[in-house]
Amino acid sequence: MKGSHEILIHQNLMADSDGLTRVQDDSDLDRMRADRSLVIIPEALGLQADDRLPANRRYCRPWTAQFLAAMARAHYERFHSPLQVNSAVRTVEFQQKLLRINGNAAPAEGDTASPHLTGQAVDIAKHGLSATEIAWMRGYLLPLVQQGKIDVEEEFQQACFHISVYRRYVPAPVAPRDIAQTHRGAATVLAAAMR
């Protein structure tokens, strides 16, 4: 789960294959919030946003929000303490400013652009987590990486888990017609077995 140039390229390729656009500026961000392309981070008992994260950047893609809710719930059930989101969606405009003050920041454009620009990525703070909680996080995240649903870069300088969540994290809905055909098929097989 260590970050690499290849993982950053992969995160951008996945964003492109999912048809995600990069958020250019605050007006673009406002539009995407209004049309629900971006949804608010699901803050609850097991998940909180860093107080320093501006309210208009506490947003992410809907499937990323579902991932956060599931992970935070599982973590809270085990440890009875919340996870903290340090970063979520960013604008290209903000990323360009960040590059001037943080030498570790990804570019604002190109094949290694920050995945935060798409709203698919979030950073979960490691600060305040015990060694057991960090090990639990690794164990929780690794199977999802192996299934191709997320990519994770465990950052040590910024002390966070940078997680890009892909649209495939949420299974495609099954059409009612497909459900009916499946039930008819199962009923036919069952009837034949009973003869």
matplotlib code that plots the C-alpha trace (Angstrom):
import matplotlib.pyplot as plt

x = [0.0, 3.0, 2.5, 4.2, 4.2, 2.3, -0.4, -1.0, -1.2, -3.7, -5.9, -6.1, -6.8, -9.6, -11.1, -11.0, -12.6, -15.3, -15.9, -15.0, -14.2, -11.7, -13.2, -11.7, -12.8, -15.3, -18.1, -17.5, -17.5, -20.9, -22.4, -21.3, -22.7, -26.0, -26.4, -25.3, -22.2, -20.6, -22.2, -21.3, -19.0, -21.2, -20.2, -21.6, -20.6, -17.7, -16.6, -15.7, -14.0, -10.9, -12.0, -9.5, -11.2, -13.4, -17.2, -17.4, -14.6, -16.2, -17.6, -16.8, -18.4, -21.5, -19.6, -16.8, -19.3, -20.7, -17.2, -16.5, -19.7, -19.1, -15.4, -16.2, -19.0, -16.8, -14.0, -16.3, -17.8, -14.3, -12.6, -15.4, -13.6, -14.1, -12.0, -11.1, -11.2, -8.4, -9.0, -11.6, -12.5, -10.1, -10.3, -7.5, -7.3, -6.6, -4.2, -2.1, -1.8, -1.1, 1.8, 3.6, 3.5, 3.6, 6.4, 4.7, 1.5, 0.5, 0.3, -3.0, -2.9, -1.5, -1.4, -0.3, -2.8, -4.2, -7.2, -8.7, -9.6, -12.2, -13.8, -13.0, -10.2, -10.1, -7.3, -7.9, -5.7, -3.4, -2.7, -4.5, -4.8, -3.1, -0.8, -3.6, -6.0, -3.5, -3.0, -6.8, -7.0, -4.5, -6.4, -9.7, -8.3, -6.1, -8.9, -10.7, -7.4, -7.1, -10.6, -9.8, -12.4, -10.0, -6.3, -4.5, -1.3, -0.2, 1.6, 4.1, 5.1, 1.5, 0.5, -2.6, -4.2, -4.9, -7.7, -9.2, -12.5, -13.8, -17.3, -17.1, -17.0, -20.8, -22.2, -24.4, -28.1, -29.9, -32.9, -36.3, -36.7, -33.4, -34.5, -37.8, -36.0, -33.6, -36.6, -38.4, -35.3, -34.8, -38.4, -38.1, -34.9, -36.6, -39.8, -37.7, -35.7, -38.9, -40.2]
y = [0.0, 2.2, 5.1, 5.0, 6.8, 3.8, 3.9, 7.6, 7.0, 4.1, 6.3, 8.8, 6.1, 4.7, 8.2, 8.6, 5.2, 6.1, 9.3, 11.7, 15.3, 17.3, 20.1, 23.3, 26.0, 26.8, 27.5, 24.1, 22.6, 24.4, 23.0, 19.5, 19.7, 21.0, 18.2, 15.7, 14.5, 15.2, 14.4, 15.4, 13.2, 11.1, 12.4, 10.4, 8.6, 6.8, 9.4, 13.1, 15.7, 17.6, 21.0, 22.6, 21.2, 23.9, 23.1, 23.3, 20.7, 18.1, 16.4, 13.3, 11.0, 9.0, 5.7, 7.2, 8.3, 4.7, 3.3, 5.8, 5.0, 1.2, 1.5, 4.0, 1.8, -1.3, 0.6, 2.1, -1.3, -2.6, 0.3, 2.7, 5.7, 7.7, 7.9, 11.4, 12.6, 15.1, 15.8, 15.1, 16.9, 19.6, 22.1, 22.5, 26.1, 24.9, 22.1, 24.7, 26.7, 23.6, 22.7, 26.0, 25.1, 21.3, 19.6, 16.3, 17.3, 15.7, 17.9, 19.7, 18.2, 15.4, 11.7, 12.0, 14.7, 14.5, 12.1, 14.5, 16.7, 14.1, 13.7, 10.0, 10.3, 10.9, 11.0, 9.3, 10.5, 8.1, 10.6, 9.4, 5.8, 3.1, 0.5, -2.0, 0.4, 1.0, -2.7, -3.1, -0.4, -2.2, -5.5, -3.8, -2.0, -4.7, -7.0, -4.1, -3.2, -6.8, -6.7, -3.5, -1.4, 1.0, 2.0, 3.0, 4.9, 4.8, 8.1, 8.5, 12.2, 13.3, 10.4, 9.3, 6.7, 8.2, 6.2, 6.4, 4.7, 3.5, 3.4, -0.4, -0.3, -0.2, -3.1, -2.1, -2.2, -5.3, -4.4, -5.7, -7.6, -9.4, -10.3, -11.7, -13.8, -15.1, -16.1, -17.8, -19.7, -20.8, -21.9, -23.9, -25.6, -26.3, -27.7, -30.0, -31.2, -32.1, -34.3]
z = [0.0, -0.3, -2.8, -6.2, -9.5, -11.1, -8.5, -9.1, -12.8, -12.2, -10.0, -12.9, -15.5, -13.2, -12.9, -16.7, -17.2, -14.7, -16.7, -13.8, -14.5, -12.4, -10.3, -11.7, -9.2, -6.5, -9.0, -10.5, -7.0, -6.2, -9.5, -8.7, -5.2, -6.5, -9.0, -6.4, -8.4, -5.1, -1.7, 1.8, 3.8, 6.0, 9.4, 12.2, 15.4, 13.6, 11.2, 11.5, 9.3, 10.4, 11.8, 9.4, 6.3, 4.8, 4.7, 0.9, 0.6, 2.9, -0.2, -2.3, -4.9, -3.8, -3.8, -1.8, 0.8, 0.9, 1.4, 4.2, 6.0, 5.8, 6.9, 9.7, 11.0, 11.1, 12.8, 15.4, 16.2, 16.9, 18.5, 19.7, 18.3, 15.1, 12.0, 10.7, 7.1, 6.6, 2.9, 0.4, -2.9, -4.0, -6.9, -9.5, -8.3, -4.7, -5.8, -7.6, -4.4, -2.4, -4.7, -3.7, 0.0, 0.0, -1.9, -1.4, -3.2, -6.5, -9.6, -10.6, -14.1, -16.2, -15.8, -12.2, -11.2, -7.6, -7.5, -5.0, -8.0, -9.0, -5.6, -5.6, -3.1, 0.7, 3.3, 6.6, 9.4, 11.1, 13.9, 17.0, 15.8, 17.9, 16.2, 16.5, 14.7, 11.9, 11.5, 11.4, 8.7, 6.6, 7.0, 6.1, 3.0, 1.5, 0.3, -1.4, -3.2, -4.3, -5.7, -7.7, -5.8, -4.2, -4.3, -1.1, -0.5, 3.1, 3.6, 6.4, 5.9, 6.0, 8.3, 6.5, 4.3, 0.9, -0.5, -4.1, -4.3, -7.7, -9.0, -9.0, -5.2, -5.4, -7.4, -10.4, -9.5, -10.9, -13.1, -11.8, -15.1, -14.4, -10.9, -12.2, -14.8, -12.1, -9.9, -12.8, -13.7, -10.1, -9.9, -13.1, -11.8, -8.4, -10.1, -12.3, -9.3, -7.4, -10.3]

ax = plt.figure().add_subplot(projection="3d")
ax.plot(x, y, z, "-o")
ax.set_aspect("equal")
plt.show()
